[in-house]
Amino acid sequence: MEGRKGAVPGLGPFALTDLAQGMSRFGRLARSVDPARPWAHPRADVLDGQTFRTWVRRTLRTRSGRAYFDIATEAVFAADASDISLLHALCYAVGNGDLETLVAVDHGAQQDRVVGGSVVVAERLAEGLDVRLGDPVASITQDRAGVTVRTRSGREHAADRVVVAIPPTLAGRLVDDPPLPAARDQLTQRLPAGTVVKAFAAYPTPFWREDGLNGQAASDRGPVKVTFDVSPSEAEVGVLLGFVEGGEALRWQRLSEAERRRQVLGCFVRHFGEQAAHPTSYVEKNWSEEEFTRGCYGAHFAPGVWTAFGESLRPPVGRVHWAGSEYAVEWSGYMEGAVRSGRATAREVLDAPRSSGPPHGA
Ligand SMILES: Cc1cc2nc3c(=O)[nH]c(=O)nc-3n(C[C@H](O)[C@H](O)[C@H](O)COP(=O)(O)OP(=O)(O)OC[C@H]3O[C@@H](n4cnc5c(N)ncnc54)[C@H](O)[C@@H]3O)c2cc1C
């Protein structure tokens, strides 16, 4: 699917027709799914009983058509099409616009970057709030009077209600007393995060621009399949970002440091020429190693999970409510979804009956 540097792959008429038909079928099927209740689809058992890969292999006939769906799946879910159910792919696409919007840069989900990094958004939101860092929550105890949250250092915080705003798989690592209902716990056992490594190479200048290239590449050859020019806007330095995602990341992260770097730079050279082989610095960030993230971009649902456990995702358990990107109906897996879910859960808490007794532990 690629030739010389900067080339746009020429797809033949068969591949183009195949891709157009595949996308149209996927879009039609996605629009039949209610992203708030995917398990309620009349054919939910069929859609959730197969992997997205099965559907792609059955529906698309050409190598290029299948490659498009494979690359898009890795880029959107940080997982392989064989990891997720067809129902999840449809639900995610319809809740977040459509598949084309998710992978698109111009007018798409990939269009904008936050100057200073995404952390700036969280820092600005935290201004003026009583945010306490460095002492993670370890356990949550609730009874009829209230909730007590205990941190790893042993501090206790009493409340009427609690919002757990961390990814479901991390929420499953907290100790709950009483234990969570079986269905809710089994759900958190089945919602893994995807696997993503971001590899950055810095150069004295963004040299690829001299060749008329914008630094964006999409390839069916890994380990880096998607790249972006992430050079700072004001600095005289060029930075290329390569994403290593899904199964590619699982295999690549087992390699030695030198081999990982060699393979990433090899991909950059294929796309942008020999100069890419000699960066002034090279940095990798494996998001699965982050203790409080353990992968990204969000949780994905394997076959059977939406239909068997989906109804347990959003309802609170007693005084414990859930919020975060994974709980959003729209823009799940994105910062936008985290904000929407936060608002919905805040409303849920405000509407919940107040405790009749004093807060537990007060
Ligand atoms: C590499 C990468 C690239 C991404 N790119 C994009 C993008 O381009 N656009 C986009 O919209 N989204 C992107 N995302 C996804 C986006 O980051 C998430 O959707 C968003 O951060 C989810 O917000 P959240 O509030 O639900 O959860 P989180 O951001 O995960 O926030 C949870 C917070 O809880 C903290 N925490 C965890 N455990 C505990 C504990 N036990 N006690 C106390 N605190 C705890 C964590 O430290 C964290 O601060 C990306 C994610 C990654 C990893």
The ligand as a Gaussian input file, in Angstrom:
#p B3LYP/6-31G(d) Opt

LIG

0 1
 C       -1.284000       8.169000      24.386000
 C       -2.705000       8.645000      24.441000
 C       -3.180000       9.458000      23.442000
 C       -4.498000       9.914000      23.487000
 N       -4.920000      10.769000      22.508000
 C       -6.127000      11.348000      22.617000
 C       -6.540000      12.347000      21.706000
 O       -5.805000      12.696000      20.779000
 N       -7.763000      12.926000      21.877000
 C       -8.597000      12.568000      22.901000
 O       -9.681000      13.157000      23.052000
 N       -8.232000      11.583000      23.774000
 C       -7.022000      10.982000      23.660000
 N       -6.649000      10.007000      24.546000
 C       -7.663000       9.490000      25.478000
 C       -7.865000      10.441000      26.645000
 O       -6.631000      10.661000      27.282000
 C       -8.871000       9.794000      27.609000
 O      -10.090000       9.551000      26.946000
 C       -9.167000      10.710000      28.790000
 O       -7.979000      11.068000      29.468000
 C      -10.088000       9.982000      29.755000
 O      -10.342000      10.844000      30.826000
 P      -10.898000      10.254000      32.193000
 O      -11.104000      11.418000      33.096000
 O      -12.029000       9.337000      31.903000
 O       -9.751000       9.308000      32.757000
 P       -8.227000       9.594000      33.036000
 O       -7.709000      10.679000      32.154000
 O       -7.564000       8.259000      32.977000
 O       -8.224000      10.179000      34.501000
 C       -8.236000       9.341000      35.630000
 C       -7.376000       9.994000      36.707000
 O       -7.474000       9.215000      37.892000
 C       -6.184000       9.008000      38.422000
 N       -6.194000       7.742000      39.161000
 C       -6.083000       6.484000      38.688000
 N       -6.140000       5.594000      39.690000
 C       -6.322000       6.318000      40.832000
 C       -6.461000       5.972000      42.212000
 N       -6.437000       4.702000      42.625000
 N       -6.606000       6.978000      43.119000
 C       -6.653000       8.280000      42.697000
 N       -6.526000       8.677000      41.418000
 C       -6.359000       7.693000      40.497000
 C       -5.251000       9.001000      37.236000
 O       -3.945000       9.363000      37.642000
 C       -5.902000      10.070000      36.332000
 O       -5.418000      11.349000      36.663000
 C       -5.353000       9.526000      24.539000
 C       -4.876000       8.689000      25.554000
 C       -3.557000       8.261000      25.512000
 C       -3.047000       7.391000      26.646000

